[in-house]
């Protein structure tokens, strides 16, 4: 059974940084493309970033230059480094297994002064 567990969210001031993690289990993690999506209160899901099995990455325009996605296949873990955070980055962040859309329970990011 696929299991994804996000962590690392929290309350941070504008301009601050956070590193989100997603621990994956139940499938050969290194073989699959993964993504991060987020959902602000009252809004739909927004794709943030993705990484394929070869390490190729892509970013939404809204986070490009402020965000780095990475993966540690030895640890079956996906990461998202968020820098220069803005209030509009607030929301629940989920990691997603791309082929099935399976996601974890999410981790809350709140950017506020």
Phi and psi in degrees as GROMACS dihedral restraints (atoms count N, CA, C in turn):
[ dihedral_restraints ]
;  ai    aj    ak    al  type     phi  dphi    fc
    3     4     5     6     1   -68.7    20    10
    4     5     6     7     1   132.4    20    10
    6     7     8     9     1  -136.9    20    10
    7     8     9    10     1   124.4    20    10
    9    10    11    12     1  -124.9    20    10
   10    11    12    13     1   127.3    20    10
   12    13    14    15     1  -128.0    20    10
   13    14    15    16     1   111.2    20    10
   15    16    17    18     1   -87.9    20    10
   16    17    18    19     1   151.8    20    10
   18    19    20    21     1  -156.8    20    10
   19    20    21    22     1   170.2    20    10
   21    22    23    24     1   103.8    20    10
   22    23    24    25     1    -6.3    20    10
   24    25    26    27     1   -71.3    20    10
   25    26    27    28     1   174.8    20    10
   27    28    29    30     1   165.6    20    10
   28    29    30    31     1  -170.3    20    10
   30    31    32    33     1   -97.5    20    10
   31    32    33    34     1   127.4    20    10
   33    34    35    36     1  -140.3    20    10
   34    35    36    37     1   149.6    20    10
   36    37    38    39     1   -77.1    20    10
   37    38    39    40     1   154.2    20    10
   39    40    41    42     1   -53.2    20    10
   40    41    42    43     1   137.1    20    10
   42    43    44    45     1    92.0    20    10
   43    44    45    46     1   -11.1    20    10
   45    46    47    48     1   -80.0    20    10
   46    47    48    49     1  -176.5    20    10
   48    49    50    51     1  -132.6    20    10
   49    50    51    52     1   154.4    20    10
   51    52    53    54     1  -144.2    20    10
   52    53    54    55     1   151.3    20    10
   54    55    56    57     1  -121.3    20    10
   55    56    57    58     1   114.1    20    10
   57    58    59    60     1   -91.4    20    10
   58    59    60    61     1   146.3    20    10
   60    61    62    63     1  -126.9    20    10
   61    62    63    64     1   152.7    20    10
   63    64    65    66     1  -137.6    20    10
   64    65    66    67     1   111.7    20    10
   66    67    68    69     1   -88.1    20    10
   67    68    69    70     1   124.0    20    10
   69    70    71    72     1  -110.2    20    10
   70    71    72    73     1   146.3    20    10
   72    73    74    75     1  -154.0    20    10
   73    74    75    76     1   162.9    20    10
   75    76    77    78     1    90.6    20    10
   76    77    78    79     1     3.4    20    10
   78    79    80    81     1  -159.0    20    10
   79    80    81    82     1   161.9    20    10
   81    82    83    84     1   -74.3    20    10
   82    83    84    85     1    88.4    20    10
   84    85    86    87     1   -50.6    20    10
   85    86    87    88     1   -43.9    20    10
   87    88    89    90     1   -64.0    20    10
   88    89    90    91     1   -18.4    20    10
   90    91    92    93     1   -89.1    20    10
   91    92    93    94     1    -5.0    20    10
   93    94    95    96     1  -121.2    20    10
   94    95    96    97     1   142.2    20    10
   96    97    98    99     1   -72.0    20    10
   97    98    99   100     1   143.6    20    10
   99   100   101   102     1  -131.5    20    10
  100   101   102   103     1   157.0    20    10
  102   103   104   105     1  -141.1    20    10
  103   104   105   106     1   164.5    20    10
  105   106   107   108     1  -115.0    20    10
  106   107   108   109     1   135.5    20    10
  108   109   110   111     1  -128.0    20    10
  109   110   111   112     1   162.0    20    10
  111   112   113   114     1  -139.2    20    10
  112   113   114   115     1   159.5    20    10
  114   115   116   117     1  -139.7    20    10
  115   116   117   118     1   115.7    20    10
  117   118   119   120     1   -80.5    20    10
  118   119   120   121     1   157.2    20    10
  120   121   122   123     1   -55.6    20    10
  121   122   123   124     1   128.4    20    10
  123   124   125   126     1    76.2    20    10
  124   125   126   127     1     7.2    20    10
  126   127   128   129     1  -122.3    20    10
  127   128   129   130     1   169.4    20    10
  129   130   131   132     1   -81.3    20    10
  130   131   132   133     1   178.7    20    10
  132   133   134   135     1   -73.0    20    10
  133   134   135   136     1   141.1    20    10
  135   136   137   138     1  -123.1    20    10
  136   137   138   139     1   123.7    20    10
  138   139   140   141     1   -68.0    20    10
  139   140   141   142     1   134.0    20    10
  141   142   143   144     1  -107.7    20    10
  142   143   144   145     1   -48.9    20    10
  144   145   146   147     1  -164.4    20    10
  145   146   147   148     1   155.4    20    10
  147   148   149   150     1  -142.0    20    10
  148   149   150   151     1   156.2    20    10
  150   151   152   153     1  -141.0    20    10
  151   152   153   154     1   132.4    20    10
  153   154   155   156     1   -91.1    20    10
  154   155   156   157     1  -179.0    20    10
  156   157   158   159     1   -67.0    20    10
  157   158   159   160     1   -20.3    20    10
  159   160   161   162     1   -93.4    20    10
  160   161   162   163     1    -0.9    20    10
  162   163   164   165     1    94.5    20    10
  163   164   165   166     1     1.5    20    10
  165   166   167   168     1   -68.7    20    10
  166   167   168   169     1   140.1    20    10
  168   169   170   171     1  -124.0    20    10
  169   170   171   172     1   159.4    20    10
  171   172   173   174     1  -149.4    20    10
  172   173   174   175     1   151.2    20    10
  174   175   176   177     1  -136.4    20    10
  175   176   177   178     1   148.1    20    10
  177   178   179   180     1   -69.3    20    10
  178   179   180   181     1   149.7    20    10
  180   181   182   183     1   -58.6    20    10
  181   182   183   184     1   -31.5    20    10
  183   184   185   186     1   -66.3    20    10
  184   185   186   187     1   -20.8    20    10
  186   187   188   189     1  -121.1    20    10
  187   188   189   190     1    -4.6    20    10
  189   190   191   192     1   -57.7    20    10
  190   191   192   193     1   132.3    20    10
  192   193   194   195     1    89.6    20    10
  193   194   195   196     1   -13.1    20    10
  195   196   197   198     1  -118.7    20    10
  196   197   198   199     1     0.1    20    10
  198   199   200   201     1  -139.7    20    10
  199   200   201   202     1   140.7    20    10
  201   202   203   204     1  -134.3    20    10
  202   203   204   205     1   123.5    20    10
  204   205   206   207     1   -98.2    20    10
  205   206   207   208     1   142.9    20    10
  207   208   209   210     1  -152.5    20    10
  208   209   210   211     1   168.4    20    10
  210   211   212   213     1  -142.4    20    10
  211   212   213   214     1   146.1    20    10
  213   214   215   216     1  -118.1    20    10
  214   215   216   217     1    97.9    20    10
  216   217   218   219     1   -66.6    20    10
  217   218   219   220     1   -27.4    20    10
  219   220   221   222     1   -67.4    20    10
  220   221   222   223     1   -28.8    20    10
  222   223   224   225     1  -103.7    20    10
  223   224   225   226     1     2.0    20    10
  225   226   227   228     1    51.8    20    10
  226   227   228   229     1    45.8    20    10
  228   229   230   231     1  -132.2    20    10
  229   230   231   232     1   137.2    20    10
  231   232   233   234     1  -107.4    20    10
  232   233   234   235     1   142.8    20    10
  234   235   236   237     1  -126.4    20    10
  235   236   237   238     1   156.4    20    10
  237   238   239   240     1  -141.4    20    10
  238   239   240   241     1   112.7    20    10
  240   241   242   243     1   -92.0    20    10
  241   242   243   244     1   121.0    20    10
  243   244   245   246     1  -113.1    20    10
  244   245   246   247     1   123.4    20    10
  246   247   248   249     1  -121.2    20    10
  247   248   249   250     1   164.9    20    10
  249   250   251   252     1    47.8    20    10
  250   251   252   253     1    48.8    20    10
  252   253   254   255     1   -64.1    20    10
  253   254   255   256     1   144.5    20    10
  255   256   257   258     1  -117.5    20    10
  256   257   258   259     1   160.6    20    10
  258   259   260   261     1   -58.6    20    10
  259   260   261   262     1   -32.8    20    10
  261   262   263   264     1   -74.0    20    10
  262   263   264   265     1    -4.4    20    10
  264   265   266   267     1   -82.8    20    10
  265   266   267   268     1    -7.2    20    10
  267   268   269   270     1   -64.0    20    10
  268   269   270   271     1   143.2    20    10
  270   271   272   273     1   155.9    20    10
  271   272   273   274     1  -178.8    20    10
  273   274   275   276     1   -90.6    20    10
  274   275   276   277     1   128.1    20    10
  276   277   278   279     1  -105.7    20    10
  277   278   279   280     1   132.5    20    10
  279   280   281   282     1  -125.3    20    10
  280   281   282   283     1   142.1    20    10
  282   283   284   285     1   -94.6    20    10
  283   284   285   286     1   148.5    20    10
  285   286   287   288     1  -133.1    20    10
  286   287   288   289     1   133.5    20    10
  288   289   290   291     1   -82.9    20    10
  289   290   291   292     1   114.1    20    10
  291   292   293   294     1   -61.5    20    10
  292   293   294   295     1   -38.5    20    10
  294   295   296   297     1   -70.6    20    10
  295   296   297   298     1   -28.7    20    10
  297   298   299   300     1  -113.3    20    10
  298   299   300   301     1   -14.5    20    10
  300   301   302   303     1    78.2    20    10
  301   302   303   304     1     8.1    20    10
  303   304   305   306     1   -64.9    20    10
  304   305   306   307     1   134.0    20    10
  306   307   308   309     1  -132.2    20    10
  307   308   309   310     1   165.4    20    10
  309   310   311   312     1   -85.7    20    10
  310   311   312   313     1  -162.9    20    10
  312   313   314   315     1   -85.6    20    10
  313   314   315   316     1   -12.4    20    10
  315   316   317   318     1    91.7    20    10
  316   317   318   319     1   161.3    20    10
  318   319   320   321     1  -135.0    20    10
  319   320   321   322     1   134.9    20    10
  321   322   323   324     1   -84.8    20    10
  322   323   324   325     1   130.4    20    10
  324   325   326   327     1  -115.6    20    10
  325   326   327   328     1   124.3    20    10
  327   328   329   330     1  -125.5    20    10
  328   329   330   331     1   120.7    20    10
  330   331   332   333     1  -110.3    20    10
  331   332   333   334     1   112.3    20    10
  333   334   335   336     1  -158.0    20    10
  334   335   336   337     1   147.2    20    10
